[in-house]
Each structure stands twice: as C-alpha cells, then as structure tokens.
C-alpha cells in the first residue's frame, strides 16, 4: 500500500545519526538544513496516495495496491503506464530530485527481476532479496544507495589504500550476520531516506572479497553515521529568492559504518567479487534504474527548455532570428531525449517474464545527455545575459516602498510586471547559476558514471555484428575487377 506524507515524516524521526556544521542533527523534519526537502519528499507520497491519482500512481500486486515505482512490467503497455507515473512525480520537482524514491526502487526492482541470477549464486541470498523487495514495496519505503568507494588515492584499489577499511568492507561475520567498517558514497537523499542499499558498482578483482557485499539497512541502524555536505537549503532564506534550492536540495552524504551489524536476512551478496558486477549487468537492474533516471532527466530538460523560451519572452527577443535559432536548437535536443526515452520502450524486450527497456538506446542517451546538459545550461546563460544576476537582493526589498518603486522602474519586461520578472529570473538563476544549480550540472554529468564508463556501456551493447554485416555486404558487392554482384546491379 502507499503511505501518506504524515506517515513518511513520522518515520524519519527515528534517531538516525547525521552530522552537519559541527553538530549532530536531531529531527531532520524540523532541522533548518533539511526540513523543506523532507516536506518536498513527503509531497510525493501524498500525491501518490491521493484517491484521484490511484490509477496513475499505483498498481495491483495481487494482494493490494502499491506504488508504481515498485512495478515489474510484463509488457510494453505496462512499462509505459509506469513511465507516466514517474513523469508525474518528476513534474512536481521539475526533475531536480535526482534521487527521489523512484530511483532506488527501480534498482531493487531490477534486481528482483533477475532473481534467477541470485538463485544460481546462493539460494539463501536470493531468498533475502526476494523478501526484501516485497517488504520495501509493501511498506512503500524510500531508499537511497551508496555504490561508490571514497576517492582517496585513485591510483590504488580499495585494498591498497593506507587504511584497508577506508572503504567499507566486512570486518567480521558470524551466525547472525556480517559486520561492516569503513565509508561509502554518495548517499544522495540519504538524510531523508528510510533505508540505504549498500554495494559496489566499481569493478573489483580477486583479493578484494571483503568489499564485495550487497545489503540494505535502515538509516537509524546502530553505528551508521551520515556526514552531510553543505546544505543549500540552509542558506536559502526565502522560497521567492531560492525557489529550487530552498525545497529540492536532496543533499549528499558520506556514510561511515562504525562496525555496523547487518543481519543475514538483509544480505544479498557477501564475499563474491563476480556477483557484485552480475547484480547490475546480468540482471535488468542497471538498465531499469537508469531508465528511470532518463525519464526524470527528460522532464528536467523540458523544464529548462521552457525557462529558455520564457527568457526570450521576458526580454522581448523571441522574434530575433539568432534567438529563434538558439531556441530551435534547444527544442531539437530536448525532443531528441524525449524520442530516445520512447525508443527505449518501443525497442524493449522480454527478459524472462518482464519487459525491459532497450539497453543500447539507454546507454546512447546517457552518453549524449552527459554532453548535452552543460550545453543547455550555457545556452540559458547566453540568453539571459545579466538578467539573472542584476536582481534585487531579496524579497524583503519589495516590503520597502522606496526600494519597491525603484525596482518597478528598473526591472521592466514587455511580458511581465517587475515582481513577476524578478520572480522568474530568481528561478532561472537557481536552476543554472546558483551553488544548487552548479551541483546539478556536476550531478547530471557524472551520476551515471564517468564519460568513459557510459561510452564503454554504449560500445558493449551496440549491434556491431549488424554494422559489420552492412560493411561486408558492400565489400562483397564487387570484386577487384570491378564486377558488381547481380543483386547490386542497377535495374
């Protein structure tokens, strides 16, 4: 069943250990660095739980209805139904919550679709995964994940660092479970998530078995500590001045496992380097979770394209040929991403009982959007010029009649009054120029991996055999004497 915002917020008051600005956070739902993003996440649950959105946002599990983020599509039509739910959620935050609950739910669902891979590895661990998927689905949990090691000395593997437990690894195991010590990153949304999925997506080699683990635990587990980065929400005094960073700063944290005990019924992989890679690439997991990310990004790019067009209108320049050229380029690029999402679905295939988006189309989209996002941000900057910078210091300026009169004179637009113009440009700046906006550019460029990683996925999944067949067919169509094969002769 889906849960309400009230239930979600109540569950966050669980005694989790979060550090920020030299202090320990008590209640994240009340703390000035996190309360607004907690409320924004809660709004997603209320939207999904609303009776009017029942068909859009939930599906029948056979034992009741659940949030579509946990749906396991068995057909193209079901995949499209689920995508519409993801789009509806993303529209509430314009795609700026990169690690909203639908992302890691897609990851765990993808693992569940590959349950046979886990059964071949270890039936007991497969049983733990199967039970956990149903538990998380039925409780409508919000999960984050940490799947990357601390950077430290990047020329060395985790086992070669000065401290072998800089990277989280298994320090002990017994009949009750495994004990974890060390750090993992990057727990985006972790401060307001219910639980965390912990594993490693980076390639490992024999000898690194202590780091080869996959498990899920609540955020308030004893010994689990969250080291938060600077909160952009904390510095956002007013929604009018910081409409995105004040509400959608999902935060990122380093997780430190101070001898955290993980019971066996929460452990999916332990001590198997090969299986850590298989969980992502031998199951639908990697494709399914990144398909969700591309659905979200498609909404975000549409939003940014809308900002660009509104910028032209604010400045009265949409009729200029050079501006239309820039907007036309943006429209083409946003349309391309939308078409790629549709193509992933149309070209999808059955994997066992489930219908999964096309792998190569997904990876092609990742490669292209990593390059595309900073270009779109730069285009927005070019269109706005100084408009996003030369703004009143804060909404408080409007409360002073003398200052407000000067703002009315100096903040003019053929399409909006001074307050609406300022309001719009505050939004545009928060999206692309603020510290929050800069973080999002970095996020969109690297959340799916470094560019050589995504390009490697594209290389690995492309139809090289089909391409080579076309080349060979042309080579076979003539010989050294210029004789053309009959099938290629002109009619």
The 8 nearest C-alpha neighbors of each residue, nearest first, counted from 0:
[[1, 65, 64, 137, 2, 63, 139, 138],
 [2, 0, 139, 65, 66, 48, 3, 47],
 [1, 3, 6, 44, 48, 139, 0, 4],
 [2, 4, 45, 6, 5, 44, 48, 7],
 [3, 5, 41, 7, 45, 44, 6, 8],
 [4, 6, 8, 3, 7, 9, 41, 2],
 [5, 7, 9, 3, 4, 8, 10, 2],
 [6, 8, 4, 10, 9, 5, 41, 3],
 [9, 7, 11, 5, 10, 6, 4, 41],
 [8, 10, 6, 11, 7, 12, 5, 13],
 [9, 11, 7, 8, 12, 13, 6, 193],
 [12, 10, 8, 13, 9, 7, 191, 193],
 [13, 11, 10, 9, 26, 14, 27, 8],
 [12, 14, 11, 15, 219, 10, 9, 26],
 [13, 15, 219, 12, 16, 25, 26, 11],
 [16, 14, 219, 13, 218, 17, 220, 224],
 [17, 15, 224, 225, 14, 18, 219, 23],
 [18, 16, 225, 24, 23, 224, 226, 15],
 [17, 19, 23, 226, 22, 227, 24, 225],
 [18, 20, 22, 21, 227, 23, 226, 17],
 [21, 19, 22, 18, 229, 23, 227, 228],
 [22, 20, 19, 18, 23, 24, 226, 17],
 [23, 21, 19, 20, 18, 24, 17, 25],
 [22, 24, 18, 17, 25, 19, 16, 21],
 [25, 23, 17, 18, 26, 22, 27, 16],
 [24, 26, 27, 23, 14, 30, 17, 16],
 [25, 27, 28, 29, 12, 30, 24, 14],
 [28, 26, 30, 29, 33, 34, 25, 24],
 [27, 29, 34, 26, 37, 30, 33, 8],
 [28, 30, 34, 27, 26, 31, 33, 25],
 [29, 31, 27, 34, 32, 33, 28, 26],
 [32, 30, 33, 233, 34, 29, 232, 35],
 [33, 31, 233, 30, 232, 230, 34, 231],
 [34, 32, 30, 36, 31, 35, 27, 37],
 [35, 33, 28, 37, 29, 30, 36, 31],
 [36, 34, 38, 246, 37, 33, 39, 245],
 [35, 37, 39, 246, 247, 38, 33, 34],
 [36, 38, 34, 40, 35, 39, 28, 191],
 [37, 39, 41, 35, 36, 40, 42, 34],
 [40, 38, 36, 42, 41, 37, 35, 246],
 [41, 39, 37, 42, 43, 38, 36, 44],
 [42, 40, 4, 38, 44, 39, 43, 37],
 [41, 43, 45, 39, 40, 44, 46, 4],
 [44, 42, 46, 40, 41, 45, 47, 88],
 [43, 45, 47, 41, 46, 42, 4, 3],
 [44, 46, 48, 42, 3, 4, 47, 43],
 [47, 45, 43, 49, 44, 48, 42, 52],
 [48, 46, 44, 56, 45, 49, 52, 43],
 [47, 49, 45, 46, 1, 44, 3, 2],
 [48, 50, 46, 52, 51, 47, 45, 53],
 [51, 49, 53, 52, 48, 47, 54, 46],
 [52, 50, 49, 53, 54, 55, 48, 46],
 [53, 51, 55, 50, 49, 54, 56, 47],
 [52, 54, 50, 56, 57, 55, 51, 49],
 [55, 53, 57, 52, 56, 58, 51, 50],
 [56, 54, 52, 53, 84, 57, 83, 80],
 [55, 57, 84, 47, 53, 67, 54, 52],
 [58, 56, 66, 67, 65, 53, 54, 64],
 [59, 57, 64, 65, 67, 60, 66, 54],
 [58, 60, 64, 61, 63, 65, 57, 62],
 [61, 59, 62, 63, 64, 58, 65, 70],
 [62, 60, 59, 63, 64, 58, 65, 0],
 [61, 63, 60, 64, 59, 65, 0, 137],
 [64, 62, 60, 61, 59, 0, 65, 58],
 [63, 65, 59, 58, 0, 60, 57, 66],
 [66, 64, 0, 57, 58, 1, 67, 59],
 [65, 67, 57, 68, 1, 56, 69, 58],
 [68, 66, 57, 70, 69, 56, 58, 81],
 [67, 69, 101, 66, 70, 104, 105, 81],
 [70, 68, 67, 104, 136, 66, 108, 71],
 [69, 71, 67, 68, 72, 58, 81, 66],
 [70, 72, 73, 69, 353, 108, 112, 354],
 [73, 71, 77, 78, 354, 74, 353, 70],
 [72, 74, 353, 354, 352, 71, 77, 75],
 [75, 73, 354, 77, 76, 72, 78, 353],
 [74, 76, 78, 77, 79, 354, 344, 345],
 [75, 77, 79, 74, 78, 80, 72, 73],
 [78, 76, 80, 72, 74, 79, 75, 81],
 [77, 79, 75, 81, 72, 80, 76, 82],
 [80, 78, 82, 76, 81, 77, 75, 83],
 [81, 79, 77, 83, 78, 82, 76, 84],
 [80, 82, 78, 84, 79, 83, 67, 77],
 [83, 81, 79, 85, 84, 80, 86, 78],
 [84, 82, 86, 80, 81, 85, 87, 79],
 [85, 83, 87, 81, 56, 82, 86, 55],
 [84, 86, 82, 88, 87, 83, 89, 81],
 [87, 85, 89, 83, 84, 88, 90, 82],
 [88, 86, 84, 90, 85, 89, 83, 91],
 [87, 89, 85, 90, 86, 91, 84, 43],
 [90, 88, 94, 86, 91, 92, 87, 93],
 [89, 91, 93, 87, 92, 88, 86, 94],
 [92, 90, 89, 88, 93, 87, 43, 94],
 [91, 93, 94, 90, 89, 95, 96, 247],
 [94, 92, 90, 299, 95, 89, 91, 302],
 [93, 95, 299, 89, 295, 92, 96, 298],
 [94, 96, 93, 92, 97, 247, 299, 439],
 [97, 95, 99, 98, 94, 247, 249, 92],
 [98, 96, 95, 99, 94, 292, 295, 102],
 [97, 99, 96, 102, 188, 187, 100, 143],
 [98, 100, 96, 101, 97, 102, 188, 40],
 [101, 99, 141, 102, 142, 104, 103, 98],
 [102, 100, 68, 104, 99, 103, 105, 85],
 [103, 101, 105, 104, 100, 98, 288, 99],
 [102, 104, 106, 105, 142, 143, 101, 107],
 [105, 103, 101, 107, 106, 102, 69, 68],
 [106, 104, 288, 108, 103, 102, 107, 287],
 [105, 107, 103, 288, 109, 284, 104, 108],
 [108, 106, 110, 104, 109, 105, 103, 111],
 [109, 107, 111, 105, 110, 106, 104, 69],
 [284, 110, 108, 283, 112, 106, 107, 111],
 [111, 109, 107, 284, 113, 108, 112, 282],
 [110, 112, 108, 114, 113, 109, 107, 129],
 [113, 111, 109, 110, 114, 108, 283, 282],
 [114, 112, 282, 110, 111, 115, 116, 283],
 [113, 115, 111, 117, 116, 112, 118, 125],
 [114, 116, 118, 117, 113, 119, 125, 112],
 [117, 115, 119, 114, 118, 113, 120, 282],
 [116, 118, 125, 120, 114, 115, 119, 121],
 [119, 117, 122, 115, 125, 121, 120, 116],
 [118, 120, 116, 117, 121, 115, 122, 125],
 [119, 121, 117, 118, 116, 122, 274, 125],
 [120, 122, 118, 124, 123, 119, 117, 125],
 [123, 121, 118, 125, 124, 126, 120, 117],
 [124, 122, 126, 125, 121, 127, 118, 267],
 [123, 125, 267, 127, 126, 121, 122, 128],
 [126, 124, 117, 122, 128, 118, 123, 127],
 [125, 127, 123, 129, 124, 128, 122, 130],
 [126, 128, 124, 264, 130, 125, 129, 265],
 [129, 127, 131, 125, 126, 130, 267, 132],
 [128, 130, 126, 132, 131, 127, 125, 111],
 [131, 129, 127, 133, 128, 132, 134, 126],
 [130, 132, 134, 128, 133, 129, 135, 127],
 [133, 131, 135, 129, 134, 130, 136, 128],
 [132, 134, 136, 130, 131, 135, 137, 129],
 [133, 135, 131, 137, 132, 136, 138, 130],
 [136, 134, 140, 138, 132, 133, 137, 139],
 [137, 135, 139, 133, 134, 138, 69, 132],
 [136, 138, 134, 139, 135, 0, 133, 65],
 [137, 139, 135, 140, 136, 134, 0, 1],
 [140, 138, 136, 137, 1, 135, 2, 0],
 [141, 139, 135, 138, 193, 142, 136, 194],
 [140, 142, 100, 192, 193, 194, 139, 143],
 [143, 141, 194, 195, 192, 103, 193, 100],
 [142, 144, 195, 189, 103, 192, 188, 196],
 [145, 143, 196, 195, 197, 186, 146, 142],
 [144, 146, 184, 197, 186, 185, 183, 147],
 [145, 147, 199, 198, 200, 197, 144, 184],
 [148, 146, 184, 199, 145, 183, 200, 185],
 [147, 149, 183, 166, 184, 150, 146, 182],
 [150, 148, 151, 183, 184, 166, 147, 182],
 [149, 151, 153, 148, 152, 147, 184, 166],
 [150, 152, 149, 153, 160, 165, 155, 148],
 [153, 151, 154, 155, 150, 160, 156, 149],
 [154, 152, 155, 150, 151, 156, 157, 149],
 [153, 155, 152, 156, 151, 159, 160, 150],
 [156, 154, 153, 159, 152, 160, 157, 158],
 [155, 157, 159, 158, 160, 154, 153, 203],
 [158, 156, 159, 160, 166, 155, 163, 148],
 [157, 159, 163, 156, 160, 207, 155, 206],
 [160, 158, 156, 157, 155, 161, 163, 162],
 [161, 159, 162, 157, 158, 163, 155, 156],
 [162, 160, 163, 159, 165, 158, 164, 152],
 [161, 163, 165, 164, 160, 159, 158, 166],
 [164, 162, 158, 165, 160, 161, 157, 159],
 [165, 163, 181, 166, 162, 167, 180, 168],
 [164, 166, 181, 162, 163, 182, 167, 160],
 [167, 165, 182, 181, 164, 148, 157, 168],
 [181, 168, 166, 182, 180, 164, 183, 179],
 [167, 169, 210, 209, 179, 180, 170, 166],
 [168, 170, 179, 209, 171, 178, 177, 180],
 [169, 171, 178, 179, 168, 180, 172, 209],
 [172, 170, 178, 169, 177, 173, 179, 176],
 [173, 171, 177, 176, 178, 174, 170, 169],
 [174, 172, 175, 176, 177, 171, 178, 263],
 [173, 175, 176, 172, 263, 177, 262, 171],
 [176, 174, 173, 262, 263, 177, 172, 261],
 [175, 177, 262, 263, 261, 173, 172, 174],
 [176, 178, 172, 261, 171, 260, 173, 169],
 [179, 177, 260, 171, 259, 258, 170, 169],
 [178, 180, 169, 259, 258, 168, 170, 256],
 [181, 179, 258, 256, 167, 257, 168, 164],
 [167, 180, 182, 164, 166, 165, 256, 255],
 [183, 181, 255, 167, 166, 254, 165, 256],
 [184, 182, 148, 254, 145, 149, 167, 253],
 [185, 183, 253, 145, 147, 186, 148, 254],
 [184, 186, 145, 187, 253, 252, 251, 147],
 [187, 185, 252, 189, 251, 145, 184, 144],
 [186, 188, 251, 189, 250, 185, 98, 252],
 [187, 189, 249, 250, 190, 191, 98, 192],
 [190, 188, 192, 186, 191, 187, 143, 252],
 [189, 191, 188, 192, 250, 17, 27, 225],
 [192, 190, 189, 188, 37, 11, 193, 27],
 [193, 191, 189, 141, 142, 194, 190, 188],
 [194, 192, 141, 142, 218, 217, 140, 191],
 [193, 195, 217, 142, 218, 216, 192, 143],
 [196, 194, 143, 144, 142, 215, 216, 197],
 [195, 197, 215, 144, 214, 143, 145, 198],
 [198, 196, 145, 214, 213, 144, 215, 146],
 [197, 199, 213, 146, 212, 145, 214, 196],
 [200, 198, 146, 201, 147, 275, 211, 212],
 [199, 201, 146, 276, 202, 147, 198, 275],
 [200, 202, 199, 203, 147, 146, 276, 148],
 [203, 201, 200, 204, 276, 199, 272, 275],
 [204, 202, 272, 201, 207, 205, 211, 273],
 [203, 205, 207, 206, 272, 202, 208, 273],
 [206, 204, 207, 208, 272, 203, 273, 271],
 [205, 207, 208, 204, 158, 209, 203, 272],
 [208, 206, 209, 205, 210, 204, 158, 203],
 [207, 209, 270, 211, 210, 206, 272, 271],
 [208, 210, 169, 168, 207, 211, 270, 212],
 [211, 209, 168, 208, 207, 212, 167, 169],
 [212, 210, 208, 270, 272, 271, 209, 269],
 [213, 211, 269, 268, 198, 210, 270, 214],
 [212, 214, 198, 268, 267, 197, 266, 269],
 [213, 215, 266, 197, 267, 265, 196, 212],
 [216, 214, 196, 195, 265, 197, 194, 266],
 [215, 217, 194, 195, 218, 220, 196, 214],
 [218, 216, 194, 219, 220, 193, 195, 215],
 [219, 217, 194, 220, 15, 193, 195, 216],
 [218, 220, 15, 217, 14, 13, 221, 16],
 [221, 219, 217, 218, 223, 222, 216, 15],
 [220, 222, 223, 219, 259, 260, 257, 15],
 [221, 223, 257, 259, 256, 258, 224, 220],
 [224, 222, 256, 221, 220, 255, 257, 259],
 [225, 223, 255, 16, 254, 17, 222, 256],
 [226, 224, 17, 254, 252, 253, 227, 18],
 [227, 225, 18, 253, 252, 17, 254, 224],
 [228, 226, 252, 19, 18, 225, 251, 229],
 [227, 229, 252, 251, 230, 226, 250, 19],
 [230, 228, 231, 227, 19, 20, 250, 233],
 [229, 231, 233, 232, 32, 228, 250, 234],
 [232, 230, 233, 234, 244, 435, 248, 235],
 [231, 233, 245, 235, 230, 234, 244, 32],
 [232, 234, 32, 230, 231, 235, 31, 236],
 [235, 233, 231, 232, 236, 230, 245, 32],
 [236, 234, 232, 245, 233, 241, 237, 231],
 [235, 237, 234, 238, 233, 245, 240, 241],
 [238, 236, 239, 240, 235, 241, 245, 394],
 [237, 239, 242, 241, 240, 245, 236, 235],
 [240, 238, 237, 242, 241, 394, 422, 425],
 [241, 239, 237, 238, 425, 393, 242, 394],
 [242, 240, 238, 245, 244, 243, 239, 235],
 [241, 243, 238, 239, 245, 426, 244, 240],
 [244, 242, 245, 246, 247, 241, 429, 430],
 [243, 245, 248, 247, 232, 246, 241, 435],
 [244, 246, 232, 235, 243, 241, 242, 238],
 [247, 245, 36, 35, 244, 243, 248, 39],
 [246, 248, 36, 244, 243, 249, 96, 245],
 [249, 247, 244, 250, 232, 246, 36, 231],
 [248, 250, 188, 247, 36, 96, 187, 251],
 [251, 249, 248, 188, 187, 230, 252, 228],
 [252, 250, 187, 186, 228, 185, 188, 227],
 [253, 251, 227, 186, 226, 185, 225, 228],
 [252, 254, 184, 226, 185, 225, 183, 186],
 [255, 253, 225, 183, 182, 224, 252, 184],
 [254, 256, 182, 224, 181, 223, 257, 225],
 [257, 255, 180, 223, 181, 259, 258, 222],
 [256, 258, 222, 180, 259, 255, 223, 181],
 [259, 257, 180, 179, 178, 256, 222, 260],
 [258, 260, 179, 222, 178, 256, 257, 223],
 [259, 261, 178, 177, 258, 179, 262, 176],
 [260, 262, 177, 176, 178, 259, 263, 265],
 [263, 261, 176, 264, 265, 175, 260, 177],
 [264, 262, 176, 266, 265, 175, 261, 177],
 [263, 265, 127, 262, 266, 124, 267, 176],
 [264, 266, 263, 214, 262, 215, 127, 267],
 [265, 267, 214, 263, 264, 268, 213, 124],
 [266, 268, 124, 213, 214, 128, 127, 125],
 [269, 267, 213, 212, 266, 124, 271, 270],
 [270, 268, 212, 271, 211, 213, 267, 266],
 [269, 271, 208, 211, 209, 212, 272, 268],
 [272, 270, 274, 211, 273, 269, 208, 275],
 [273, 271, 211, 275, 274, 208, 203, 270],
 [272, 274, 275, 276, 271, 277, 203, 204],
 [273, 275, 277, 276, 271, 272, 278, 268],
 [276, 274, 272, 273, 278, 277, 211, 199],
 [275, 277, 274, 278, 273, 279, 280, 200],
 [276, 278, 281, 274, 280, 279, 275, 273],
 [279, 277, 276, 275, 282, 274, 280, 281],
 [280, 278, 285, 284, 277, 276, 282, 281],
 [279, 281, 277, 282, 278, 285, 276, 283],
 [282, 280, 277, 278, 279, 283, 116, 113],
 [281, 283, 113, 280, 284, 279, 278, 110],
 [282, 284, 109, 286, 287, 285, 113, 112],
 [109, 285, 283, 110, 279, 106, 287, 282],
 [286, 284, 279, 288, 287, 283, 280, 289],
 [287, 285, 289, 284, 283, 288, 290, 358],
 [286, 288, 290, 284, 289, 285, 109, 283],
 [289, 287, 105, 106, 291, 290, 285, 286],
 [290, 288, 292, 291, 286, 287, 285, 293],
 [289, 291, 293, 287, 292, 288, 286, 294],
 [292, 290, 294, 289, 288, 293, 102, 295],
 [291, 293, 289, 295, 290, 294, 296, 288],
 [292, 294, 296, 290, 295, 291, 297, 289],
 [295, 293, 291, 297, 292, 296, 290, 86],
 [296, 294, 292, 94, 293, 298, 297, 89],
 [297, 295, 299, 293, 298, 294, 94, 300],
 [296, 298, 294, 300, 295, 299, 293, 337],
 [299, 297, 301, 295, 296, 300, 94, 93],
 [298, 300, 94, 296, 302, 93, 301, 297],
 [301, 299, 303, 297, 302, 298, 333, 304],
 [300, 302, 304, 298, 299, 303, 305, 333],
 [301, 303, 305, 299, 300, 304, 93, 306],
 [304, 302, 306, 300, 305, 301, 299, 307],
 [303, 305, 307, 301, 306, 302, 300, 329],
 [304, 306, 302, 308, 303, 307, 309, 301],
 [307, 305, 303, 309, 304, 308, 310, 302],
 [308, 306, 304, 310, 305, 309, 379, 303],
 [307, 309, 305, 311, 310, 306, 304, 312],
 [308, 310, 312, 306, 311, 307, 313, 305],
 [311, 309, 313, 307, 308, 312, 306, 383],
 [312, 310, 317, 308, 316, 314, 309, 313],
 [311, 313, 315, 309, 314, 310, 317, 316],
 [314, 312, 310, 311, 412, 414, 315, 309],
 [313, 315, 311, 312, 316, 412, 310, 413],
 [316, 314, 312, 313, 311, 317, 413, 412],
 [315, 317, 311, 318, 319, 314, 312, 322],
 [316, 318, 311, 319, 312, 322, 315, 323],
 [319, 317, 316, 320, 323, 322, 315, 321],
 [318, 320, 322, 316, 317, 321, 323, 324],
 [321, 319, 323, 322, 324, 318, 317, 325],
 [322, 320, 324, 323, 319, 325, 318, 326],
 [323, 321, 325, 324, 319, 320, 317, 326],
 [324, 322, 326, 320, 325, 321, 327, 317],
 [323, 325, 321, 327, 322, 326, 320, 328],
 [326, 324, 322, 328, 323, 327, 329, 321],
 [327, 325, 323, 329, 328, 324, 330, 322],
 [326, 328, 330, 324, 329, 325, 323, 331],
 [327, 329, 331, 325, 326, 330, 324, 332],
 [330, 328, 326, 332, 331, 327, 333, 304],
 [329, 331, 327, 333, 328, 332, 334, 326],
 [332, 330, 334, 328, 329, 333, 335, 327],
 [331, 333, 335, 329, 334, 330, 328, 336],
 [334, 332, 330, 336, 335, 331, 300, 329],
 [335, 333, 331, 337, 332, 336, 330, 338],
 [334, 336, 332, 338, 333, 337, 331, 339],
 [337, 335, 339, 333, 338, 334, 297, 340],
 [338, 336, 334, 340, 335, 339, 297, 333],
 [337, 339, 335, 341, 336, 340, 342, 334],
 [338, 340, 342, 336, 341, 337, 343, 335],
 [341, 339, 343, 337, 342, 338, 336, 294],
 [340, 342, 338, 344, 339, 343, 345, 337],
 [343, 341, 339, 345, 344, 340, 346, 338],
 [344, 342, 357, 356, 340, 346, 341, 360],
 [343, 345, 347, 356, 342, 341, 346, 75],
 [346, 344, 342, 347, 343, 341, 75, 356],
 [347, 345, 343, 357, 344, 342, 348, 356],
 [346, 348, 356, 357, 344, 355, 345, 343],
 [349, 347, 354, 355, 350, 346, 356, 357],
 [348, 350, 354, 353, 351, 355, 352, 347],
 [351, 349, 353, 352, 354, 348, 355, 283],
 [350, 352, 353, 349, 112, 354, 113, 73],
 [351, 353, 73, 350, 349, 354, 112, 72],
 [352, 354, 73, 350, 349, 351, 72, 355],
 [353, 355, 349, 73, 74, 348, 72, 350],
 [354, 356, 347, 348, 349, 353, 357, 350],
 [357, 355, 347, 343, 344, 358, 348, 346],
 [356, 358, 347, 343, 346, 360, 359, 361],
 [359, 357, 361, 360, 286, 356, 362, 460],
 [358, 360, 362, 460, 361, 461, 357, 457],
 [359, 361, 363, 362, 343, 358, 357, 364],
 [362, 360, 364, 358, 359, 363, 343, 365],
 [361, 363, 365, 359, 457, 364, 360, 456],
 [362, 364, 360, 366, 361, 365, 457, 359],
 [363, 365, 361, 367, 362, 366, 368, 360],
 [366, 364, 362, 368, 363, 367, 369, 361],
 [367, 365, 363, 369, 364, 368, 453, 454],
 [366, 368, 364, 370, 365, 369, 371, 363],
 [369, 367, 371, 370, 365, 366, 372, 364],
 [370, 368, 444, 366, 367, 371, 372, 365],
 [371, 369, 368, 367, 372, 373, 366, 374],
 [370, 372, 368, 374, 369, 373, 367, 375],
 [371, 373, 375, 374, 368, 370, 369, 376],
 [374, 372, 376, 375, 371, 377, 440, 370],
 [375, 373, 377, 371, 372, 376, 378, 370],
 [376, 374, 378, 372, 377, 373, 371, 379],
 [375, 377, 373, 379, 374, 378, 431, 372],
 [376, 378, 380, 374, 379, 375, 373, 381],
 [379, 377, 381, 375, 380, 376, 374, 382],
 [380, 378, 382, 376, 377, 381, 307, 383],
 [379, 381, 377, 383, 378, 382, 384, 376],
 [382, 380, 378, 384, 379, 383, 377, 376],
 [381, 383, 379, 380, 384, 378, 310, 311],
 [384, 382, 386, 380, 381, 385, 387, 379],
 [385, 383, 381, 386, 382, 380, 387, 388],
 [384, 386, 388, 387, 389, 383, 380, 381],
 [385, 387, 383, 384, 388, 389, 424, 390],
 [386, 388, 424, 428, 385, 389, 383, 425],
 [389, 387, 385, 386, 390, 428, 384, 424],
 [390, 388, 386, 385, 387, 391, 392, 410],
 [389, 391, 388, 392, 421, 387, 386, 425],
 [392, 390, 393, 396, 389, 406, 394, 421],
 [391, 393, 390, 396, 394, 395, 240, 389],
 [394, 392, 395, 391, 396, 240, 237, 239],
 [393, 395, 396, 397, 240, 239, 392, 391],
 [394, 396, 393, 398, 397, 399, 392, 391],
 [397, 395, 394, 398, 399, 393, 402, 403],
 [396, 398, 403, 395, 399, 394, 402, 400],
 [399, 397, 395, 396, 400, 403, 394, 402],
 [398, 400, 402, 397, 396, 401, 403, 395],
 [401, 399, 403, 402, 404, 398, 397, 396],
 [400, 402, 404, 403, 399, 405, 397, 406],
 [401, 403, 405, 404, 399, 400, 396, 406],
 [402, 404, 397, 406, 400, 405, 401, 399],
 [405, 403, 407, 401, 402, 406, 400, 408],
 [404, 406, 408, 402, 407, 403, 409, 401],
 [407, 405, 403, 409, 408, 404, 410, 402],
 [406, 408, 404, 417, 405, 410, 409, 403],
 [409, 407, 405, 406, 410, 404, 411, 417],
 [408, 410, 406, 407, 411, 405, 417, 404],
 [411, 409, 417, 406, 407, 408, 412, 420],
 [410, 412, 417, 409, 416, 408, 407, 413],
 [411, 413, 414, 415, 313, 314, 416, 420],
 [414, 412, 415, 315, 313, 411, 314, 312],
 [413, 415, 412, 313, 312, 416, 315, 314],
 [416, 414, 412, 420, 419, 413, 417, 313],
 [415, 417, 419, 418, 420, 412, 411, 414],
 [416, 418, 410, 420, 407, 419, 411, 421],
 [419, 417, 421, 420, 416, 422, 407, 415],
 [418, 420, 422, 416, 421, 417, 415, 423],
 [419, 421, 417, 423, 418, 422, 415, 416],
 [422, 420, 418, 424, 423, 419, 425, 417],
 [423, 421, 419, 425, 420, 424, 418, 426],
 [424, 422, 426, 420, 421, 425, 419, 427],
 [423, 425, 427, 387, 426, 421, 422, 428],
 [426, 424, 428, 422, 423, 427, 240, 421],
 [427, 425, 423, 429, 424, 428, 242, 430],
 [426, 428, 424, 430, 429, 425, 423, 431],
 [429, 427, 432, 425, 430, 431, 387, 426],
 [428, 430, 433, 426, 427, 436, 431, 432],
 [431, 429, 436, 427, 428, 426, 432, 243],
 [430, 432, 436, 428, 429, 376, 433, 437],
 [433, 431, 428, 436, 429, 437, 430, 434],
 [432, 434, 436, 429, 435, 428, 437, 431],
 [433, 435, 437, 436, 438, 432, 231, 429],
 [434, 436, 438, 433, 437, 244, 231, 439],
 [437, 435, 431, 430, 433, 439, 432, 438],
 [438, 436, 434, 440, 439, 435, 433, 432],
 [437, 439, 441, 435, 436, 440, 442, 434],
 [440, 438, 442, 436, 437, 441, 443, 435],
 [439, 441, 437, 443, 442, 438, 444, 373],
 [442, 440, 438, 444, 439, 443, 445, 437],
 [441, 443, 439, 446, 445, 440, 444, 438],
 [444, 442, 440, 445, 441, 446, 439, 369],
 [443, 445, 369, 441, 442, 440, 446, 372],
 [444, 446, 448, 442, 447, 449, 443, 441],
 [447, 445, 442, 448, 443, 444, 449, 441],
 [448, 446, 445, 453, 449, 365, 289, 444],
 [449, 447, 445, 446, 452, 453, 450, 451],
 [448, 450, 452, 451, 445, 453, 447, 444],
 [451, 449, 453, 452, 454, 448, 366, 369],
 [450, 452, 454, 449, 453, 455, 448, 456],
 [453, 451, 455, 449, 450, 454, 448, 456],
 [454, 452, 456, 455, 450, 451, 366, 457],
 [453, 455, 457, 451, 456, 452, 450, 366],
 [454, 456, 452, 458, 453, 457, 451, 459],
 [457, 455, 453, 459, 454, 458, 362, 460],
 [458, 456, 454, 362, 455, 460, 459, 363],
 [457, 459, 455, 456, 461, 460, 454, 359],
 [458, 460, 456, 457, 461, 455, 359, 454],
 [459, 461, 359, 457, 458, 456, 462, 358],
 [460, 462, 458, 463, 359, 459, 457, 456],
 [463, 461, 465, 464, 466, 460, 359, 467],
 [464, 462, 466, 465, 461, 467, 460, 468],
 [465, 463, 467, 462, 466, 468, 461, 469],
 [464, 466, 468, 462, 463, 467, 469, 470],
 [467, 465, 463, 469, 468, 464, 462, 470],
 [466, 468, 470, 464, 469, 465, 463, 471],
 [467, 469, 465, 471, 466, 470, 472, 464],
 [470, 468, 472, 466, 467, 471, 473, 465],
 [471, 469, 467, 473, 472, 468, 474, 466],
 [472, 470, 474, 468, 473, 469, 475, 467],
 [473, 471, 469, 475, 470, 474, 468, 476],
 [472, 474, 476, 470, 475, 471, 469, 477],
 [475, 473, 471, 472, 476, 470, 477, 478],
 [474, 476, 472, 473, 477, 471, 478, 484],
 [475, 477, 484, 473, 474, 483, 472, 487],
 [478, 476, 483, 482, 475, 484, 481, 474],
 [479, 477, 481, 480, 482, 483, 475, 476],
 [478, 480, 481, 477, 482, 483, 474, 475],
 [481, 479, 478, 482, 477, 483, 484, 476],
 [480, 482, 478, 479, 477, 483, 476, 484],
 [481, 483, 477, 478, 480, 484, 479, 476],
 [484, 482, 477, 476, 481, 488, 485, 487],
 [483, 485, 476, 487, 486, 477, 488, 482],
 [486, 484, 488, 487, 483, 476, 489, 482],
 [485, 487, 484, 488, 476, 483, 489, 490],
 [488, 486, 485, 484, 476, 483, 489, 477],
 [489, 487, 485, 486, 483, 490, 484, 476],
 [490, 488, 487, 486, 485, 483, 484, 476],
 [489, 488, 487, 486, 485, 483, 484, 476]]
